[in-house]
Amino acid sequence: MHTSTKTAGPLSHTLKRDLPAGMVVFLVAVPLCLGIAMASGAPPLAGLIAGIVGGLVVTSVSGSALSVSGPAAGLVVVVVAAIGNIGFDGLLMATVLAGVMQLIFGYLKLGRIGAFVPSSVIKGMLAGIGLILVINQLPLLAGMEKSAVDQSLSTAIAEQFSSRALLLGLVALVILVLWERRFIKRSPVGKIPGPLLAVVAAVALDKLLPESMLAGLSDIQRISLPIDELGWAGMLQFADQLQAPGFETLLKPGVYTAAITIALIASLESLLSLEAVDKIDPLERHSPPHRELKAQGVGNLVSGLVGGLPITAVIVRSSANVQAGGQTRLSSLVHGALLLASVALCAPLLEVIPLACLAAVLVQTGYKLASPQLFIEQYRHGAKRIVPFVVTLVGVMALDLIQGVLLGIVAALYFLVHTNYRRALSVTQQGNHLLIRFRTDITFLNRDELRSRLDQAASGDVIIIDGRHAHHIDPDIQDDIMAFCHNAPSRGIQVELQNVKGTSATYGPSIGVVAQPHGASPKEDGMSAVAGS
């Protein structure tokens, strides 16, 4: 395990960088927290609460210096399905149970669980989520509620389509696309977070554009929070809005299905994000994965208890933290404190944000998850990558997240088994001499091929079975070999075993069995003779 000896330096030095970095992450987090809640069909406040818990609670427990946690786009599909099946109260209870499971994962030291899921399956899962995100946000980009679109597309277009919302959304989307360009990133204005600029530009344009030119936005086309007071009164209102989970939902089986799904996906995404952040950490620090699972577990436990969405470590906010110069966990704590202050003290100011610009932020997020470059990259790696990738993507979109991932894992296992099956046995034949070499461990999967090779042997054949490179030979395979060897003399076949079952021996007509000492080296001369005959 690699651990860097570099340190962030004294507190006075890190404060100069952590405070501005925390402000940048806060500005990135606000539109993402609101947008993800909106995309999930949850109250906007639930997304902000999750961001606050991720910034203050998870950061306090985590061992990562730069990772930032909060509501994630990768869980949108799960949350939408959970709210539809068990209601928002049930989702909160599922989030609590998922947190408990993550704590157990951490204490069982399952922090390396991400290494057991093929990268093609993970990327296929994220690409499927990205496409779903884009598809779901396109109506909102034009000012239409998704629920109305589901009921009647023609009615939604006629009654809810807003030219102003579409204009604001497109302006936000253009800014987000431009801010990904290299020439913008390298310029001084590139230091301004793209999502923040997109939201500010949309709000400014909405205020400056006369309603005589384009009809104004309705209330359902803006952010709506259940807090209408500023300052101390707003903080009291915020405290009143904290929502406990519905404990009666524990009787619903769907709660446990959702909890397992959230725990697995959130853990996987958090661990992948953790690895990615460690790779871009300028100080090359290593974050303990088992501790991160515990931190995420505590975060989801708290978030579910106070009315927040499920939480994961999020690469978008974490990378923004690194790029802004964050040095320690203080930057993430600052971002969490600013989120709390903005919601509790000045929530009405957030209600000027049009939903269309948040939809634009999520469309761009979904595009990044399912970018064309990702498809090209998987294709270039061949069938063993592109097939599990596509199977997972289609499964996630057509069925659900868990079934899609399971289908992808099955596809990946097929290629793994097929590759090992083809590499396990090497057969070389020259005349009546046959060399069967075990190039790796032999399992029951190779039994049929070995049997068919041995069944083709005829009187006068000489067969060498070389087991030097197989550390394990399946007992069924061993039984088949020994049965063939004992019958070989009567069939006029000579068999030479080289390091099979730990010994070497020769069977054949008028030879019987000539065994070499245990562990004796194989007869290289005999192999050479066969190969060159």
ZAZA-598313 format. One record per residue (C-alpha): residue in one letter; x, y, z. Coordinates in steps of 0.02 Angstrom, whole numbers, padded with zeros to 5 digits. Example, Ala and Ser with C-alpha at 12.3 -4.5 7.8 and 13.67 -1.06 7.14 Angstrom:
2
   rest        x        y        z
      A    00615   -00225    00390
      S    00684   -00053    00357
END
This chain:
533
   rest        x        y        z
      M    00000    00000    00000
      H    00070    00169   -00051
      T    00072    00309    00077
      S    00149    00475    00036
      T    00263    00564    00159
      K    00204    00734    00095
      T    00098    00841    00211
      A   -00019    00987    00184
      G    00086    01102    00292
      P    00042    01212    00442
      L   -00136    01270    00476
      S   -00098    01450    00426
      H   -00043    01390    00255
      T   -00190    01272    00225
      L   -00319    01400    00282
      K   -00269    01515    00139
      R   -00311    01378    00015
      D   -00448    01279    00103
      L   -00565    01427    00133
      P   -00573    01483   -00051
      A   -00582    01300   -00108
      G   -00728    01270    00010
      M   -00820    01420   -00064
      V   -00792    01354   -00241
      V   -00857    01181   -00195
      F   -01008    01261   -00111
      L   -01048    01358   -00271
      V   -01035    01197   -00373
      A   -01137    01097   -00247
      V   -01290    01211   -00237
      P   -01354    01182   -00415
      L   -01305    00997   -00409
      C   -01396    00965   -00243
      L   -01552    01053   -00307
      G   -01544    00974   -00479
      I   -01519    00797   -00416
      A   -01664    00814   -00295
      M   -01772    00879   -00437
      A   -01720    00737   -00552
      S   -01756    00611   -00413
      G   -01933    00671   -00387
      A   -01888    00720   -00208
      P   -01913    00888   -00119
      P   -01772    01010   -00163
      L   -01735    01031    00021
      A   -01692    00845    00031
      G   -01548    00871   -00090
      L   -01481    01019    00008
      I   -01494    00923    00172
      A   -01395    00780    00095
      G   -01262    00904    00039
      I   -01252    00978    00215
      V   -01235    00806    00294
      G   -01105    00755    00165
      G   -01003    00912    00199
      L   -01012    00914    00389
      V   -01044    00736    00449
      V   -00958    00625    00320
      T   -00806    00739    00310
      S   -00785    00733    00499
      V   -00775    00542    00497
      S   -00688    00513    00331
      G   -00501    00485    00317
      S   -00492    00569    00146
      A   -00418    00743    00138
      L   -00502    00799   -00023
      S   -00656    00691   -00054
      V   -00823    00782   -00049
      S   -00988    00691   -00019
      G   -01168    00731   -00059
      P   -01317    00676   -00166
      A   -01256    00593   -00326
      A   -01323    00578   -00502
      G   -01276    00393   -00497
      L   -01417    00360   -00373
      V   -01553    00456   -00464
      V   -01626    00301   -00546
      V   -01629    00207   -00381
      V   -01710    00352   -00288
      V   -01844    00378   -00421
      A   -01890    00194   -00414
      A   -01890    00192   -00224
      I   -02002    00344   -00208
      G   -02121    00268   -00335
      N   -02129    00101   -00242
      I   -02119    00148   -00058
      G   -02143    00336   -00051
      F   -02024    00470    00014
      D   -02044    00409    00194
      G   -01992    00236    00137
      L   -01842    00306    00045
      L   -01782    00391    00204
      M   -01796    00227    00300
      A   -01705    00135    00160
      T   -01567    00266    00170
      V   -01551    00237    00357
      L   -01539    00048    00332
      A   -01414    00073    00190
      G   -01307    00174    00309
      V   -01309    00033    00436
      M   -01258   -00090    00300
      Q   -01114    00022    00247
      L   -01054    00031    00426
      I   -01054   -00159    00430
      F   -00961   -00162    00264
      G   -00829   -00049    00339
      Y   -00805   -00152    00497
      L   -00794   -00310    00390
      K   -00656   -00221    00291
      L   -00746   -00233    00126
      G   -00669   -00073    00062
      R   -00594   -00164   -00086
      I   -00764   -00223   -00148
      G   -00749   -00110   -00300
      A   -00602   -00212   -00364
      F   -00716   -00362   -00391
      V   -00833   -00274   -00513
      P   -00765   -00260   -00691
      S   -00732   -00081   -00746
      S   -00835   -00110   -00905
      V   -00987   -00151   -00798
      I   -00963    00002   -00688
      K   -00943    00115   -00840
      G   -01095    00035   -00922
      M   -01197    00067   -00764
      L   -01144    00250   -00758
      A   -01176    00271   -00945
      G   -01351    00199   -00925
      I   -01385    00318   -00781
      G   -01317    00462   -00885
      L   -01433    00425   -01032
      I   -01583    00409   -00916
      L   -01535    00575   -00837
      V   -01525    00663   -01006
      I   -01691    00590   -01066
      N   -01781    00637   -00905
      Q   -01714    00815   -00902
      L   -01751    00866   -01081
      P   -01936    00905   -01045
      L   -01886    01007   -00892
      L   -01766    01104   -01002
      A   -01919    01167   -01094
      G   -02017    01207   -00938
      M   -02124    01049   -00935
      E   -02152    00944   -00779
      K   -02103    00763   -00805
      S   -02262    00699   -00720
      A   -02367    00796   -00845
      V   -02262    00734   -00990
      D   -02289    00554   -00932
      Q   -02477    00579   -00932
      S   -02498    00672   -01096
      L   -02356    00739   -01202
      S   -02470    00842   -01314
      T   -02557    00922   -01164
      A   -02391    00960   -01079
      I   -02322    01043   -01235
      A   -02480    01146   -01259
      E   -02499    01200   -01078
      Q   -02325    01199   -01001
      F   -02199    01231   -01140
      S   -02109    01394   -01102
      S   -02002    01486   -01230
      R   -01921    01581   -01086
      A   -01877    01420   -00993
      L   -01805    01344   -01152
      L   -01701    01500   -01185
      L   -01634    01503   -01006
      G   -01595    01318   -01013
      L   -01504    01332   -01180
      V   -01403    01482   -01121
      A   -01351    01383   -00965
      L   -01309    01232   -01072
      V   -01201    01335   -01192
      I   -01104    01408   -01045
      L   -01076    01235   -00972
      V   -01013    01169   -01139
      L   -00898    01318   -01166
      W   -00828    01303   -00990
      E   -00767    01127   -01034
      R   -00660    01194   -01176
      R   -00474    01203   -01148
      F   -00455    01386   -01197
      I   -00584    01436   -01066
      K   -00510    01325   -00930
      R   -00338    01403   -00956
      S   -00404    01581   -00951
      P   -00435    01683   -00791
      V   -00625    01665   -00808
      G   -00602    01476   -00813
      K   -00579    01480   -00624
      I   -00763    01522   -00603
      P   -00862    01359   -00582
      G   -00963    01323   -00740
      P   -01123    01269   -00649
      L   -01121    01427   -00543
      L   -01098    01540   -00693
      A   -01235    01449   -00789
      V   -01359    01474   -00646
      V   -01311    01657   -00617
      A   -01325    01694   -00803
      A   -01496    01611   -00813
      V   -01561    01706   -00662
      A   -01493    01872   -00728
      L   -01567    01843   -00901
      D   -01734    01796   -00823
      K   -01736    01961   -00725
      L   -01679    02070   -00871
      L   -01788    01994   -01009
      P   -01955    02087   -01016
      E   -02110    01979   -01002
      S   -02180    02074   -01150
      M   -02052    01982   -01258
      L   -02067    01809   -01179
      A   -02199    01758   -01052
      G   -02133    01741   -00875
      L   -02103    01579   -00785
      S   -02237    01502   -00676
      D   -02206    01448   -00496
      I   -02186    01266   -00547
      Q   -02043    01316   -00662
      R   -01936    01384   -00519
      I   -01858    01311   -00362
      S   -01981    01302   -00220
      L   -01923    01282   -00040
      P   -02034    01270    00115
      I   -01939    01414    00197
      D   -01997    01593    00165
      E   -01903    01687    00302
      L   -01727    01755    00313
      G   -01606    01750    00460
      W   -01652    01673    00627
      A   -01835    01647    00579
      G   -01777    01552    00425
      M   -01666    01441    00532
      L   -01814    01396    00643
      Q   -01917    01356    00488
      F   -01775    01248    00423
      A   -01769    01152    00586
      D   -01957    01123    00576
      Q   -01939    01052    00400
      L   -01820    00913    00452
      Q   -01915    00752    00420
      A   -01894    00585    00508
      P   -01916    00421    00412
      G   -02079    00327    00422
      F   -02043    00181    00538
      E   -02204    00096    00483
      T   -02123    00072    00313
      L   -02013   -00062    00391
      L   -02159   -00178    00354
      K   -02137   -00150    00167
      P   -02020   -00275    00081
      G   -01976   -00141   -00047
      V   -01886   -00042    00088
      Y   -01757   -00180    00110
      T   -01733   -00201   -00077
      A   -01703   -00014   -00095
      A   -01585   -00014    00055
      I   -01478   -00153   -00017
      T   -01473   -00067   -00186
      I   -01425    00101   -00111
      A   -01293    00023    00002
      L   -01208   -00071   -00141
      I   -01215    00067   -00271
      A   -01169    00206   -00149
      S   -01023    00104   -00081
      L   -00960    00063   -00254
      E   -00974    00242   -00316
      S   -00891    00310   -00159
      L   -00744    00190   -00171
      L   -00719    00228   -00356
      S   -00726    00414   -00320
      L   -00602    00392   -00179
      E   -00478    00305   -00294
      A   -00500    00439   -00426
      V   -00470    00581   -00302
      D   -00315    00497   -00232
      K   -00244    00490   -00408
      I   -00261    00679   -00432
      D   -00208    00727   -00255
      P   -00052    00838   -00277
      L    00015    00771   -00112
      E   -00011    00589   -00166
      R   -00100    00539   -00007
      H   -00188    00372    00013
      S   -00365    00371    00085
      P   -00416    00218    00190
      P   -00561    00134    00097
      H   -00630    00039    00247
      R   -00643    00200    00347
      E   -00727    00285    00199
      L   -00863    00152    00200
      K   -00893    00186    00384
      A   -00900    00374    00350
      Q   -01025    00350    00210
      G   -01127    00237    00323
      V   -01136    00369    00459
      G   -01181    00499    00328
      N   -01325    00399    00255
      L   -01386    00353    00428
      V   -01395    00537    00478
      S   -01462    00597    00310
      G   -01604    00471    00314
      L   -01649    00520    00492
      V   -01664    00707    00453
      G   -01747    00699    00282
      G   -01601    00698    00160
      L   -01566    00598    00002
      P   -01439    00455   -00002
      I   -01257    00510   -00003
      T   -01100    00455   -00092
      A   -00926    00526   -00118
      V   -00945    00627   -00278
      I   -00805    00647   -00405
      V   -00874    00811   -00479
      R   -00867    00905   -00315
      S   -00708    00816   -00260
      S   -00614    00861   -00419
      A   -00677    01041   -00403
      N   -00601    01040   -00228
      V   -00433    00982   -00295
      Q   -00434    01106   -00439
      A   -00478    01248   -00321
      G   -00324    01210   -00216
      G   -00401    01119   -00068
      Q   -00273    01045    00050
      T   -00365    00963    00195
      R   -00538    00911    00253
      L   -00569    01092    00306
      S   -00619    01139    00128
      S   -00760    01011    00127
      L   -00815    01067    00301
      V   -00821    01247    00240
      H   -00929    01194    00092
      G   -01049    01104    00211
      A   -01059    01252    00329
      L   -01096    01371    00185
      L   -01233    01255    00121
      L   -01312    01254    00295
      A   -01302    01443    00307
      S   -01377    01470    00134
      V   -01524    01355    00168
      A   -01559    01405    00348
      L   -01527    01591    00333
      C   -01569    01643    00154
      A   -01670    01504    00072
      P   -01793    01625   -00015
      L   -01648    01689   -00121
      L   -01629    01515   -00197
      E   -01809    01520   -00259
      V   -01761    01638   -00400
      I   -01670    01493   -00487
      P   -01764    01427   -00641
      L   -01780    01238   -00649
      A   -01729    01244   -00832
      C   -01550    01296   -00791
      L   -01536    01156   -00661
      A   -01598    01036   -00795
      A   -01457    01099   -00906
      V   -01330    01060   -00769
      L   -01398    00883   -00757
      V   -01403    00859   -00946
      Q   -01219    00901   -00951
      T   -01186    00785   -00803
      G   -01278    00643   -00892
      Y   -01182    00676   -01053
      K   -01017    00662   -00960
      L   -01071    00494   -00889
      A   -01119    00430   -01063
      S   -00999    00525   -01176
      P   -00963    00457   -01352
      Q   -00779    00444   -01304
      L   -00826    00316   -01173
      F   -00912    00206   -01303
      I   -00762    00221   -01420
      E   -00641    00178   -01279
      Q   -00737    00020   -01234
      Y   -00752   -00031   -01416
      R   -00565   -00016   -01443
      H   -00533   -00140   -01302
      G   -00627   -00275   -01396
      A   -00777   -00385   -01362
      K   -00727   -00427   -01182
      R   -00754   -00242   -01137
      I   -00888   -00178   -01255
      V   -01009   -00325   -01233
      P   -01022   -00314   -01041
      F   -01028   -00124   -01058
      V   -01175   -00127   -01180
      V   -01265   -00268   -01088
      T   -01255   -00169   -00925
      L   -01310   -00007   -01008
      V   -01461   -00086   -01095
      G   -01506   -00183   -00937
      V   -01503   -00026   -00830
      M   -01612    00069   -00953
      A   -01734   -00072   -00995
      L   -01747   -00158   -00825
      D   -01671   -00077   -00672
      L   -01502   -00038   -00597
      I   -01469   -00200   -00503
      Q   -01530   -00314   -00642
      G   -01428   -00218   -00769
      V   -01270   -00233   -00664
      L   -01299   -00419   -00633
      L   -01323   -00449   -00819
      G   -01162   -00355   -00853
      I   -01067   -00458   -00725
      V   -01133   -00618   -00805
      A   -01073   -00557   -00976
      A   -00902   -00515   -00904
      L   -00891   -00685   -00819
      Y   -00929   -00769   -00985
      F   -00777   -00690   -01065
      L   -00672   -00731   -00912
      V   -00723   -00914   -00917
      H   -00704   -00921   -01106
      T   -00530   -00847   -01099
      N   -00471   -00963   -00960
      Y   -00551   -01112   -01047
      R   -00457   -01079   -01208
      R   -00291   -01046   -01122
      A   -00296   -01192   -01000
      L   -00248   -01332   -01121
      S   -00116   -01333   -01256
      V   -00115   -01483   -01375
      T    00028   -01521   -01495
      Q    00025   -01675   -01608
      Q    00161   -01743   -01722
      G    00120   -01911   -01800
      N    00071   -02032   -01662
      H    00148   -01921   -01526
      L    00029   -01808   -01429
      L    00083   -01676   -01301
      I   -00053   -01608   -01186
      R    00012   -01463   -01082
      F   -00084   -01382   -00939
      R   -00039   -01198   -00956
      T   -00136   -01142   -00803
      D   -00249   -01215   -00669
      I   -00370   -01346   -00735
      T   -00552   -01349   -00681
      F   -00707   -01450   -00722
      L   -00735   -01329   -00867
      N   -00591   -01413   -00959
      R   -00652   -01590   -00926
      D   -00747   -01614   -01089
      E   -00603   -01552   -01197
      L   -00476   -01665   -01109
      R   -00591   -01817   -01121
      S   -00620   -01789   -01307
      R   -00432   -01778   -01338
      L   -00397   -01938   -01241
      D   -00542   -02031   -01322
      Q   -00465   -02001   -01493
      A   -00306   -02095   -01446
      A   -00273   -02259   -01538
      S   -00157   -02408   -01517
      G    00025   -02360   -01540
      D    00001   -02179   -01487
      V    00120   -02097   -01363
      I    00038   -01965   -01251
      I    00130   -01847   -01134
      I    00027   -01750   -01007
      D    00129   -01604   -00937
      G    00060   -01527   -00776
      R    00209   -01419   -00727
      H    00117   -01252   -00744
      A   -00044   -01305   -00657
      H   -00043   -01266   -00471
      H   -00214   -01345   -00456
      I   -00291   -01489   -00553
      D   -00474   -01522   -00519
      P   -00501   -01693   -00432
      D   -00622   -01745   -00571
      I   -00486   -01711   -00699
      Q   -00362   -01812   -00597
      D   -00483   -01958   -00588
      D   -00509   -01954   -00777
      I   -00320   -01952   -00808
      M   -00284   -02096   -00690
      A   -00427   -02200   -00761
      F   -00358   -02173   -00937
      C   -00180   -02217   -00881
      H   -00234   -02381   -00801
      N   -00328   -02432   -00960
      A   -00190   -02372   -01077
      P   -00083   -02534   -01074
      S   -00230   -02641   -01129
      R   -00265   -02521   -01274
      G   -00084   -02517   -01331
      I   -00061   -02334   -01284
      Q    00090   -02264   -01193
      V    00057   -02121   -01071
      E    00188   -02016   -00982
      L    00135   -01903   -00840
      Q    00247   -01757   -00797
      N    00213   -01678   -00627
      V    00031   -01728   -00620
      K   -00032   -01753   -00441
      G    00144   -01711   -00383
      T    00227   -01859   -00467
      S    00285   -01917   -00639
      A    00253   -02091   -00708
      T    00246   -02190   -00870
      Y    00108   -02312   -00920
      G    00110   -02422   -01074
      P    00115   -02596   -01154
      S    00240   -02711   -01068
      I    00293   -02563   -00958
      G    00161   -02563   -00821
      V    00194   -02415   -00709
      V    00365   -02336   -00686
      A    00350   -02201   -00554
      Q    00477   -02067   -00517
      P    00507   -01999   -00341
      H    00383   -01870   -00275
      G    00423   -01699   -00345
      A    00547   -01767   -00473
      S    00582   -01652   -00619
      P    00492   -01693   -00781
      K    00583   -01774   -00926
      E    00630   -01628   -01036
      D    00712   -01750   -01159
      G    00550   -01845   -01181
      M    00457   -01683   -01215
      S    00586   -01626   -01340
      A    00577   -01791   -01431
      V    00389   -01780   -01448
      A    00391   -01599   -01503
      G    00521   -01630   -01634
      S    00468   -01799   -01700
END
